[in-house]
Amino acid sequence: MAHEKKHELHSGGNCICPKCETKVGHKAGMPCSEEICPKCGAKMLREGSEHHLAFLEKKNKKK
Ligand SMILES: [Zn+2]
């Protein structure tokens, strides 16, 4: 984790559940990783973030 990101992320966008793919609007000042999926209770990821992309990659490799 070499690069640090400041809190400069835009407030738009979505958080997405890695389990059931439910999307919710991202709230300003609330990291997606602290959001809980309303459907299954899993921790959410910011849509399009490194974490989300890494997750999708892993998922695709498991096929
Ligand atoms: Zn979910």
N, CA, C, O and the ligand as a Tripos MOL2 file, in Angstrom:
@<TRIPOS>MOLECULE
protein
  253   251    64     0     0
PROTEIN
NO_CHARGES

@<TRIPOS>ATOM
      1 N           0.8380   -1.1990    0.0000 N.3       1 MET1
      2 CA          0.0000    0.0000    0.0000 C.3       1 MET1
      3 C           0.8710    1.2470    0.0000 C.2       1 MET1
      4 O           0.9780    1.9280    1.0200 O.2       1 MET1
      5 N           1.4710    1.5410   -1.0910 N.am      2 ALA2
      6 CA          2.4070    2.6550   -1.1520 C.3       2 ALA2
      7 C           1.6940    3.9990   -1.2420 C.2       2 ALA2
      8 O           2.0880    4.9800   -0.6100 O.2       2 ALA2
      9 N           0.6670    4.0150   -2.0210 N.am      3 HIS3
     10 CA          0.0360    5.3170   -2.2290 C.3       3 HIS3
     11 C          -1.1380    5.5660   -1.2940 C.2       3 HIS3
     12 O          -2.0450    4.7440   -1.1690 O.2       3 HIS3
     13 N          -1.0970    6.6820   -0.6640 N.am      4 GLU4
     14 CA         -2.1830    7.0530    0.2380 C.3       4 GLU4
     15 C          -3.1240    8.0010   -0.4770 C.2       4 GLU4
     16 O          -2.7120    8.8520   -1.2660 O.2       4 GLU4
     17 N          -4.3690    7.8300   -0.1820 N.am      5 LYS5
     18 CA         -5.3450    8.7320   -0.7790 C.3       5 LYS5
     19 C          -5.9040    9.6470    0.2940 C.2       5 LYS5
     20 O          -6.2680    9.2040    1.3830 O.2       5 LYS5
     21 N          -5.9630   10.8750   -0.0160 N.am      6 LYS6
     22 CA         -6.5870   11.8080    0.9150 C.3       6 LYS6
     23 C          -8.1020   11.7450    0.7190 C.2       6 LYS6
     24 O          -8.6110   11.0900   -0.1910 O.2       6 LYS6
     25 N          -8.7730   12.4270    1.5770 N.am      7 HIS7
     26 CA        -10.2330   12.4200    1.4570 C.3       7 HIS7
     27 C         -10.6750   13.3930    0.3720 C.2       7 HIS7
     28 O         -11.3060   14.4180    0.6320 O.2       7 HIS7
     29 N         -10.3260   13.0380   -0.8160 N.am      8 GLU8
     30 CA        -10.6830   13.9120   -1.9360 C.3       8 GLU8
     31 C         -11.5940   13.2050   -2.9200 C.2       8 GLU8
     32 O         -11.8430   13.7000   -4.0190 O.2       8 GLU8
     33 N         -12.0780   12.0740   -2.5280 N.am      9 LEU9
     34 CA        -12.9700   11.3360   -3.4100 C.3       9 LEU9
     35 C         -14.2780   12.1050   -3.5640 C.2       9 LEU9
     36 O         -14.7750   12.7200   -2.6210 O.2       9 LEU9
     37 N         -14.7980   12.0550   -4.7320 N.am     10 HIS10
     38 CA        -16.0650   12.7430   -4.9540 C.3      10 HIS10
     39 C         -17.1940   12.0070   -4.2340 C.2      10 HIS10
     40 O         -17.1230   10.8030   -3.9910 O.2      10 HIS10
     41 N         -18.1980   12.7420   -3.9140 N.am     11 SER11
     42 CA        -19.2720   12.1600   -3.1120 C.3      11 SER11
     43 C         -20.2740   11.3790   -3.9560 C.2      11 SER11
     44 O         -21.1530   10.7080   -3.4140 O.2      11 SER11
     45 N         -20.1480   11.4630   -5.2650 N.am     12 GLY12
     46 CA        -21.0780   10.7290   -6.1030 C.3      12 GLY12
     47 C         -20.7170    9.2560   -6.1810 C.2      12 GLY12
     48 O         -19.7940    8.7990   -5.5060 O.2      12 GLY12
     49 N         -21.4340    8.5270   -6.9900 N.am     13 GLY13
     50 CA        -21.1080    7.1200   -7.1890 C.3      13 GLY13
     51 C         -21.8950    6.2080   -6.2710 C.2      13 GLY13
     52 O         -22.7550    6.6450   -5.5070 O.2      13 GLY13
     53 N         -21.5790    4.9460   -6.3690 N.am     14 ASN14
     54 CA        -22.3250    3.9460   -5.6260 C.3      14 ASN14
     55 C         -21.4130    3.0730   -4.7890 C.2      14 ASN14
     56 O         -20.2210    2.9310   -5.0600 O.2      14 ASN14
     57 N         -22.0040    2.5040   -3.7780 N.am     15 CYS15
     58 CA        -21.3740    1.4040   -3.0670 C.3      15 CYS15
     59 C         -22.0640    0.1300   -3.5550 C.2      15 CYS15
     60 O         -23.2710    0.1100   -3.7970 O.2      15 CYS15
     61 N         -21.2800   -0.9140   -3.6910 N.am     16 ILE16
     62 CA        -21.8610   -2.1580   -4.2020 C.3      16 ILE16
     63 C         -21.5370   -3.3180   -3.2750 C.2      16 ILE16
     64 O         -20.4390   -3.4030   -2.7250 O.2      16 ILE16
     65 N         -22.4940   -4.1980   -3.1120 N.am     17 CYS17
     66 CA        -22.2910   -5.3590   -2.2530 C.3      17 CYS17
     67 C         -21.5770   -6.4490   -3.0460 C.2      17 CYS17
     68 O         -22.0500   -6.8400   -4.1140 O.2      17 CYS17
     69 N         -20.4550   -6.9430   -2.5480 N.am     18 PRO18
     70 CA        -19.7180   -7.9800   -3.2750 C.3      18 PRO18
     71 C         -20.4390   -9.3210   -3.2770 C.2      18 PRO18
     72 O         -20.1370  -10.1950   -4.0890 O.2      18 PRO18
     73 N         -21.3700   -9.4730   -2.3860 N.am     19 LYS19
     74 CA        -22.0600  -10.7750   -2.3150 C.3      19 LYS19
     75 C         -23.2620  -10.8370   -3.2280 C.2      19 LYS19
     76 O         -23.3930  -11.7530   -4.0390 O.2      19 LYS19
     77 N         -24.1460   -9.8530   -3.0940 N.am     20 CYS20
     78 CA        -25.3910   -9.9350   -3.8550 C.3      20 CYS20
     79 C         -25.5040   -8.8180   -4.8980 C.2      20 CYS20
     80 O         -26.5020   -8.7160   -5.6120 O.2      20 CYS20
     81 N         -24.4680   -7.9900   -4.9690 N.am     21 GLU21
     82 CA        -24.3890   -6.9430   -5.9920 C.3      21 GLU21
     83 C         -25.4740   -5.8790   -5.8600 C.2      21 GLU21
     84 O         -25.8120   -5.2040   -6.8320 O.2      21 GLU21
     85 N         -26.0050   -5.7370   -4.6850 N.am     22 THR22
     86 CA        -26.9100   -4.6200   -4.4260 C.3      22 THR22
     87 C         -26.1210   -3.3230   -4.4360 C.2      22 THR22
     88 O         -25.0250   -3.2520   -3.8790 O.2      22 THR22
     89 N         -26.6690   -2.3120   -5.0580 N.am     23 LYS23
     90 CA        -26.0020   -1.0130   -5.0830 C.3      23 LYS23
     91 C         -26.7860   -0.0200   -4.2500 C.2      23 LYS23
     92 O         -28.0170   -0.0090   -4.2640 O.2      23 LYS23
     93 N         -26.0630    0.8080   -3.5320 N.am     24 VAL24
     94 CA        -26.7000    1.9280   -2.8430 C.3      24 VAL24
     95 C         -25.8980    3.1820   -3.1600 C.2      24 VAL24
     96 O         -24.6970    3.1060   -3.4180 O.2      24 VAL24
     97 N         -26.5530    4.3200   -3.1400 N.am     25 GLY25
     98 CA        -25.8580    5.5710   -3.3900 C.3      25 GLY25
     99 C         -24.8210    5.8240   -2.3060 C.2      25 GLY25
    100 O         -25.0910    5.6320   -1.1200 O.2      25 GLY25
    101 N         -23.6520    6.2470   -2.7100 N.am     26 HIS26
    102 CA        -22.5990    6.5430   -1.7370 C.3      26 HIS26
    103 C         -22.9330    7.8230   -0.9920 C.2      26 HIS26
    104 O         -23.3340    8.8240   -1.5850 O.2      26 HIS26
    105 N         -22.7560    7.7650    0.3240 N.am     27 LYS27
    106 CA        -23.0140    8.9530    1.1320 C.3      27 LYS27
    107 C         -21.7130    9.6810    1.3880 C.2      27 LYS27
    108 O         -20.6920    9.0590    1.6830 O.2      27 LYS27
    109 N         -21.7470   10.9880    1.2780 N.am     28 ALA28
    110 CA        -20.5460   11.7790    1.5370 C.3      28 ALA28
    111 C         -20.0830   11.5750    2.9690 C.2      28 ALA28
    112 O         -20.8880   11.5830    3.9000 O.2      28 ALA28
    113 N         -18.7980   11.3950    3.1360 N.am     29 GLY29
    114 CA        -18.2340   11.2460    4.4720 C.3      29 GLY29
    115 C         -18.4030    9.8670    5.0710 C.2      29 GLY29
    116 O         -18.0030    9.6280    6.2100 O.2      29 GLY29
    117 N         -18.9910    8.9610    4.3130 N.am     30 MET30
    118 CA        -19.2210    7.6010    4.8040 C.3      30 MET30
    119 C         -18.5450    6.6250    3.8580 C.2      30 MET30
    120 O         -19.0440    6.3960    2.7560 O.2      30 MET30
    121 N         -17.4310    6.0480    4.2580 N.am     31 PRO31
    122 CA        -16.7620    5.0960    3.3700 C.3      31 PRO31
    123 C         -17.6680    3.9090    3.0630 C.2      31 PRO31
    124 O         -18.3930    3.4180    3.9280 O.2      31 PRO31
    125 N         -17.6090    3.4660    1.8280 N.am     32 CYS32
    126 CA        -18.4210    2.3060    1.4600 C.3      32 CYS32
    127 C         -18.0770    1.1040    2.3250 C.2      32 CYS32
    128 O         -18.9260    0.2550    2.5940 O.2      32 CYS32
    129 N         -16.8300    1.0420    2.7540 N.am     33 SER33
    130 CA        -16.4230   -0.1100    3.5690 C.3      33 SER33
    131 C         -17.1020   -0.0900    4.9330 C.2      33 SER33
    132 O         -17.0420   -1.0740    5.6700 O.2      33 SER33
    133 N         -17.7430    1.0170    5.2690 N.am     34 GLU34
    134 CA        -18.4930    1.0640    6.5260 C.3      34 GLU34
    135 C         -19.9850    0.9390    6.2910 C.2      34 GLU34
    136 O         -20.7840    0.9290    7.2280 O.2      34 GLU34
    137 N         -20.3400    0.8440    5.0290 N.am     35 GLU35
    138 CA        -21.7490    0.6280    4.7090 C.3      35 GLU35
    139 C         -22.0380   -0.8620    4.7960 C.2      35 GLU35
    140 O         -21.1840   -1.6930    4.4860 O.2      35 GLU35
    141 N         -23.2370   -1.1860    5.2170 N.am     36 ILE36
    142 CA        -23.6570   -2.5790    5.3090 C.3      36 ILE36
    143 C         -24.7650   -2.8050    4.2940 C.2      36 ILE36
    144 O         -25.7010   -2.0130    4.1820 O.2      36 ILE36
    145 N         -24.6410   -3.8900    3.5630 N.am     37 CYS37
    146 CA        -25.6480   -4.1980    2.5570 C.3      37 CYS37
    147 C         -27.0200   -4.3570    3.2040 C.2      37 CYS37
    148 O         -27.1720   -5.1060    4.1690 O.2      37 CYS37
    149 N         -28.0160   -3.6540    2.6740 N.am     38 PRO38
    150 CA        -29.3690   -3.7510    3.2520 C.3      38 PRO38
    151 C         -30.0050   -5.1170    3.0370 C.2      38 PRO38
    152 O         -30.9570   -5.4810    3.7280 O.2      38 PRO38
    153 N         -29.4830   -5.8630    2.0870 N.am     39 LYS39
    154 CA        -30.0850   -7.1690    1.7990 C.3      39 LYS39
    155 C         -29.4350   -8.3000    2.5730 C.2      39 LYS39
    156 O         -30.1240   -9.1160    3.1860 O.2      39 LYS39
    157 N         -28.1000   -8.3520    2.5450 N.am     40 CYS40
    158 CA        -27.4330   -9.5220    3.1200 C.3      40 CYS40
    159 C         -26.5060   -9.1760    4.2760 C.2      40 CYS40
    160 O         -25.9680  -10.0780    4.9160 O.2      40 CYS40
    161 N         -26.3070   -7.9020    4.5570 N.am     41 GLY41
    162 CA        -25.5180   -7.5340    5.7270 C.3      41 GLY41
    163 C         -24.0160   -7.5640    5.5200 C.2      41 GLY41
    164 O         -23.2580   -7.3930    6.4750 O.2      41 GLY41
    165 N         -23.5710   -7.7800    4.2840 N.am     42 ALA42
    166 CA        -22.1330   -7.8030    4.0110 C.3      42 ALA42
    167 C         -21.5850   -6.3810    3.9460 C.2      42 ALA42
    168 O         -22.3240   -5.4280    3.7010 O.2      42 ALA42
    169 N         -20.2950   -6.2570    4.1670 N.am     43 LYS43
    170 CA        -19.6530   -4.9620    3.9800 C.3      43 LYS43
    171 C         -19.6430   -4.6250    2.5070 C.2      43 LYS43
    172 O         -19.4560   -5.4970    1.6580 O.2      43 LYS43
    173 N         -19.8460   -3.3560    2.2100 N.am     44 MET44
    174 CA        -19.9090   -2.9590    0.8110 C.3      44 MET44
    175 C         -18.5870   -2.3870    0.3270 C.2      44 MET44
    176 O         -17.7140   -2.0330    1.1200 O.2      44 MET44
    177 N         -18.4600   -2.3040   -0.9870 N.am     45 LEU45
    178 CA        -17.2730   -1.7430   -1.6280 C.3      45 LEU45
    179 C         -17.6900   -0.5650   -2.4810 C.2      45 LEU45
    180 O         -18.8250   -0.4990   -2.9540 O.2      45 LEU45
    181 N         -16.7750    0.3580   -2.6760 N.am     46 ARG46
    182 CA        -17.0950    1.4550   -3.5740 C.3      46 ARG46
    183 C         -17.0480    0.9460   -5.0090 C.2      46 ARG46
    184 O         -16.0630    0.3380   -5.4280 O.2      46 ARG46
    185 N         -18.0960    1.1920   -5.7430 N.am     47 GLU47
    186 CA        -18.1530    0.7070   -7.1140 C.3      47 GLU47
    187 C         -17.0330    1.3250   -7.9290 C.2      47 GLU47
    188 O         -16.8570    2.5440   -7.9400 O.2      47 GLU47
    189 N         -16.2820    0.4840   -8.6040 N.am     48 GLY48
    190 CA        -15.1970    0.9730   -9.4590 C.3      48 GLY48
    191 C         -13.8960    1.2290   -8.7090 C.2      48 GLY48
    192 O         -12.9050    1.6260   -9.3210 O.2      48 GLY48
    193 N         -13.8780    1.0110   -7.4080 N.am     49 SER49
    194 CA        -12.6540    1.2210   -6.6330 C.3      49 SER49
    195 C         -11.6830    0.0670   -6.8600 C.2      49 SER49
    196 O         -12.0470   -0.9670   -7.4190 O.2      49 SER49
    197 N         -10.4550    0.2590   -6.4200 N.am     50 GLU50
    198 CA         -9.4610   -0.8090   -6.5300 C.3      50 GLU50
    199 C          -9.9720   -2.0750   -5.8720 C.2      50 GLU50
    200 O          -9.8150   -3.1750   -6.4030 O.2      50 GLU50
    201 N         -10.5830   -1.9090   -4.7130 N.am     51 HIS51
    202 CA        -11.0640   -3.0790   -3.9750 C.3      51 HIS51
    203 C         -12.1440   -3.8100   -4.7680 C.2      51 HIS51
    204 O         -12.1740   -5.0390   -4.8350 O.2      51 HIS51
    205 N         -13.0120   -3.0270   -5.3530 N.am     52 HIS52
    206 CA        -14.0920   -3.6330   -6.1270 C.3      52 HIS52
    207 C         -13.5310   -4.3510   -7.3490 C.2      52 HIS52
    208 O         -13.9320   -5.4730   -7.6600 O.2      52 HIS52
    209 N         -12.6000   -3.6960   -8.0400 N.am     53 LEU53
    210 CA        -12.0190   -4.3030   -9.2390 C.3      53 LEU53
    211 C         -11.2490   -5.5680   -8.8840 C.2      53 LEU53
    212 O         -11.3140   -6.5730   -9.5920 O.2      53 LEU53
    213 N         -10.5200   -5.5000   -7.7780 N.am     54 ALA54
    214 CA         -9.7710   -6.6880   -7.3410 C.3      54 ALA54
    215 C         -10.7300   -7.8160   -7.0120 C.2      54 ALA54
    216 O         -10.4720   -8.9850   -7.3000 O.2      54 ALA54
    217 N         -11.8300   -7.4410   -6.4090 N.am     55 PHE55
    218 CA        -12.8310   -8.4500   -6.0750 C.3      55 PHE55
    219 C         -13.3880   -9.0960   -7.3440 C.2      55 PHE55
    220 O         -13.5360  -10.3150   -7.4220 O.2      55 PHE55
    221 N         -13.6930   -8.2600   -8.3330 N.am     56 LEU56
    222 CA        -14.2510   -8.7840   -9.5800 C.3      56 LEU56
    223 C         -13.2520   -9.7100  -10.2710 C.2      56 LEU56
    224 O         -13.6270  -10.7310  -10.8480 O.2      56 LEU56
    225 N         -11.9880   -9.3390  -10.2020 N.am     57 GLU57
    226 CA        -10.9570  -10.1730  -10.8130 C.3      57 GLU57
    227 C         -10.9140  -11.5540  -10.1750 C.2      57 GLU57
    228 O         -10.8910  -12.5810  -10.8530 O.2      57 GLU57
    229 N         -10.9020  -11.5390   -8.8700 N.am     58 LYS58
    230 CA        -10.8800  -12.8040   -8.1340 C.3      58 LYS58
    231 C         -12.0750  -13.6500   -8.5020 C.2      58 LYS58
    232 O         -11.9630  -14.8530   -8.7380 O.2      58 LYS58
    233 N         -13.2180  -12.9990   -8.5460 N.am     59 LYS59
    234 CA        -14.4520  -13.6950   -8.8290 C.3      59 LYS59
    235 C         -14.3860  -14.3460  -10.2090 C.2      59 LYS59
    236 O         -14.8070  -15.4880  -10.3950 O.2      59 LYS59
    237 N         -13.8520  -13.6000  -11.1660 N.am     60 ASN60
    238 CA        -13.7700  -14.1430  -12.5190 C.3      60 ASN60
    239 C         -12.8170  -15.3180  -12.6060 C.2      60 ASN60
    240 O         -13.0290  -16.2430  -13.3900 O.2      60 ASN60
    241 N         -11.7710  -15.2800  -11.8020 N.am     61 LYS61
    242 CA        -10.7920  -16.3650  -11.8460 C.3      61 LYS61
    243 C         -11.3390  -17.6410  -11.2420 C.2      61 LYS61
    244 O         -10.8770  -18.7390  -11.5540 O.2      61 LYS61
    245 N         -12.3130  -17.4930  -10.3890 N.am     62 LYS62
    246 CA        -12.8480  -18.6730   -9.7080 C.3      62 LYS62
    247 C         -13.7200  -19.5250  -10.6050 C.2      62 LYS62
    248 O         -14.0280  -20.6650  -10.2580 O.2      62 LYS62
    249 N         -14.1160  -19.0120  -11.7210 N.am     63 LYS63
    250 CA        -15.0380  -19.7390  -12.5870 C.3      63 LYS63
    251 C         -14.4710  -21.0710  -13.0570 C.2      63 LYS63
    252 O         -15.1350  -21.7990  -13.7960 O.2      63 LYS63
    253 ZN        -25.5540   -7.9410   -0.2010 Zn       64 ZN64
@<TRIPOS>BOND
     1     1     2 1
     2     2     3 1
     3     3     4 2
     4     3     5 am
     5     5     6 1
     6     6     7 1
     7     7     8 2
     8     7     9 am
     9     9    10 1
    10    10    11 1
    11    11    12 2
    12    11    13 am
    13    13    14 1
    14    14    15 1
    15    15    16 2
    16    15    17 am
    17    17    18 1
    18    18    19 1
    19    19    20 2
    20    19    21 am
    21    21    22 1
    22    22    23 1
    23    23    24 2
    24    23    25 am
    25    25    26 1
    26    26    27 1
    27    27    28 2
    28    27    29 am
    29    29    30 1
    30    30    31 1
    31    31    32 2
    32    31    33 am
    33    33    34 1
    34    34    35 1
    35    35    36 2
    36    35    37 am
    37    37    38 1
    38    38    39 1
    39    39    40 2
    40    39    41 am
    41    41    42 1
    42    42    43 1
    43    43    44 2
    44    43    45 am
    45    45    46 1
    46    46    47 1
    47    47    48 2
    48    47    49 am
    49    49    50 1
    50    50    51 1
    51    51    52 2
    52    51    53 am
    53    53    54 1
    54    54    55 1
    55    55    56 2
    56    55    57 am
    57    57    58 1
    58    58    59 1
    59    59    60 2
    60    59    61 am
    61    61    62 1
    62    62    63 1
    63    63    64 2
    64    63    65 am
    65    65    66 1
    66    66    67 1
    67    67    68 2
    68    67    69 am
    69    69    70 1
    70    70    71 1
    71    71    72 2
    72    71    73 am
    73    73    74 1
    74    74    75 1
    75    75    76 2
    76    75    77 am
    77    77    78 1
    78    78    79 1
    79    79    80 2
    80    79    81 am
    81    81    82 1
    82    82    83 1
    83    83    84 2
    84    83    85 am
    85    85    86 1
    86    86    87 1
    87    87    88 2
    88    87    89 am
    89    89    90 1
    90    90    91 1
    91    91    92 2
    92    91    93 am
    93    93    94 1
    94    94    95 1
    95    95    96 2
    96    95    97 am
    97    97    98 1
    98    98    99 1
    99    99   100 2
   100    99   101 am
   101   101   102 1
   102   102   103 1
   103   103   104 2
   104   103   105 am
   105   105   106 1
   106   106   107 1
   107   107   108 2
   108   107   109 am
   109   109   110 1
   110   110   111 1
   111   111   112 2
   112   111   113 am
   113   113   114 1
   114   114   115 1
   115   115   116 2
   116   115   117 am
   117   117   118 1
   118   118   119 1
   119   119   120 2
   120   119   121 am
   121   121   122 1
   122   122   123 1
   123   123   124 2
   124   123   125 am
   125   125   126 1
   126   126   127 1
   127   127   128 2
   128   127   129 am
   129   129   130 1
   130   130   131 1
   131   131   132 2
   132   131   133 am
   133   133   134 1
   134   134   135 1
   135   135   136 2
   136   135   137 am
   137   137   138 1
   138   138   139 1
   139   139   140 2
   140   139   141 am
   141   141   142 1
   142   142   143 1
   143   143   144 2
   144   143   145 am
   145   145   146 1
   146   146   147 1
   147   147   148 2
   148   147   149 am
   149   149   150 1
   150   150   151 1
   151   151   152 2
   152   151   153 am
   153   153   154 1
   154   154   155 1
   155   155   156 2
   156   155   157 am
   157   157   158 1
   158   158   159 1
   159   159   160 2
   160   159   161 am
   161   161   162 1
   162   162   163 1
   163   163   164 2
   164   163   165 am
   165   165   166 1
   166   166   167 1
   167   167   168 2
   168   167   169 am
   169   169   170 1
   170   170   171 1
   171   171   172 2
   172   171   173 am
   173   173   174 1
   174   174   175 1
   175   175   176 2
   176   175   177 am
   177   177   178 1
   178   178   179 1
   179   179   180 2
   180   179   181 am
   181   181   182 1
   182   182   183 1
   183   183   184 2
   184   183   185 am
   185   185   186 1
   186   186   187 1
   187   187   188 2
   188   187   189 am
   189   189   190 1
   190   190   191 1
   191   191   192 2
   192   191   193 am
   193   193   194 1
   194   194   195 1
   195   195   196 2
   196   195   197 am
   197   197   198 1
   198   198   199 1
   199   199   200 2
   200   199   201 am
   201   201   202 1
   202   202   203 1
   203   203   204 2
   204   203   205 am
   205   205   206 1
   206   206   207 1
   207   207   208 2
   208   207   209 am
   209   209   210 1
   210   210   211 1
   211   211   212 2
   212   211   213 am
   213   213   214 1
   214   214   215 1
   215   215   216 2
   216   215   217 am
   217   217   218 1
   218   218   219 1
   219   219   220 2
   220   219   221 am
   221   221   222 1
   222   222   223 1
   223   223   224 2
   224   223   225 am
   225   225   226 1
   226   226   227 1
   227   227   228 2
   228   227   229 am
   229   229   230 1
   230   230   231 1
   231   231   232 2
   232   231   233 am
   233   233   234 1
   234   234   235 1
   235   235   236 2
   236   235   237 am
   237   237   238 1
   238   238   239 1
   239   239   240 2
   240   239   241 am
   241   241   242 1
   242   242   243 1
   243   243   244 2
   244   243   245 am
   245   245   246 1
   246   246   247 1
   247   247   248 2
   248   247   249 am
   249   249   250 1
   250   250   251 1
   251   251   252 2
@<TRIPOS>SUBSTRUCTURE
     1 MET1         2 RESIDUE 1 A MET
     2 ALA2         6 RESIDUE 1 A ALA
     3 HIS3        10 RESIDUE 1 A HIS
     4 GLU4        14 RESIDUE 1 A GLU
     5 LYS5        18 RESIDUE 1 A LYS
     6 LYS6        22 RESIDUE 1 A LYS
     7 HIS7        26 RESIDUE 1 A HIS
     8 GLU8        30 RESIDUE 1 A GLU
     9 LEU9        34 RESIDUE 1 A LEU
    10 HIS10       38 RESIDUE 1 A HIS
    11 SER11       42 RESIDUE 1 A SER
    12 GLY12       46 RESIDUE 1 A GLY
    13 GLY13       50 RESIDUE 1 A GLY
    14 ASN14       54 RESIDUE 1 A ASN
    15 CYS15       58 RESIDUE 1 A CYS
    16 ILE16       62 RESIDUE 1 A ILE
    17 CYS17       66 RESIDUE 1 A CYS
    18 PRO18       70 RESIDUE 1 A PRO
    19 LYS19       74 RESIDUE 1 A LYS
    20 CYS20       78 RESIDUE 1 A CYS
    21 GLU21       82 RESIDUE 1 A GLU
    22 THR22       86 RESIDUE 1 A THR
    23 LYS23       90 RESIDUE 1 A LYS
    24 VAL24       94 RESIDUE 1 A VAL
    25 GLY25       98 RESIDUE 1 A GLY
    26 HIS26      102 RESIDUE 1 A HIS
    27 LYS27      106 RESIDUE 1 A LYS
    28 ALA28      110 RESIDUE 1 A ALA
    29 GLY29      114 RESIDUE 1 A GLY
    30 MET30      118 RESIDUE 1 A MET
    31 PRO31      122 RESIDUE 1 A PRO
    32 CYS32      126 RESIDUE 1 A CYS
    33 SER33      130 RESIDUE 1 A SER
    34 GLU34      134 RESIDUE 1 A GLU
    35 GLU35      138 RESIDUE 1 A GLU
    36 ILE36      142 RESIDUE 1 A ILE
    37 CYS37      146 RESIDUE 1 A CYS
    38 PRO38      150 RESIDUE 1 A PRO
    39 LYS39      154 RESIDUE 1 A LYS
    40 CYS40      158 RESIDUE 1 A CYS
    41 GLY41      162 RESIDUE 1 A GLY
    42 ALA42      166 RESIDUE 1 A ALA
    43 LYS43      170 RESIDUE 1 A LYS
    44 MET44      174 RESIDUE 1 A MET
    45 LEU45      178 RESIDUE 1 A LEU
    46 ARG46      182 RESIDUE 1 A ARG
    47 GLU47      186 RESIDUE 1 A GLU
    48 GLY48      190 RESIDUE 1 A GLY
    49 SER49      194 RESIDUE 1 A SER
    50 GLU50      198 RESIDUE 1 A GLU
    51 HIS51      202 RESIDUE 1 A HIS
    52 HIS52      206 RESIDUE 1 A HIS
    53 LEU53      210 RESIDUE 1 A LEU
    54 ALA54      214 RESIDUE 1 A ALA
    55 PHE55      218 RESIDUE 1 A PHE
    56 LEU56      222 RESIDUE 1 A LEU
    57 GLU57      226 RESIDUE 1 A GLU
    58 LYS58      230 RESIDUE 1 A LYS
    59 LYS59      234 RESIDUE 1 A LYS
    60 ASN60      238 RESIDUE 1 A ASN
    61 LYS61      242 RESIDUE 1 A LYS
    62 LYS62      246 RESIDUE 1 A LYS
    63 LYS63      250 RESIDUE 1 A LYS
    64 ZN64       253 GROUP 0 **** ****
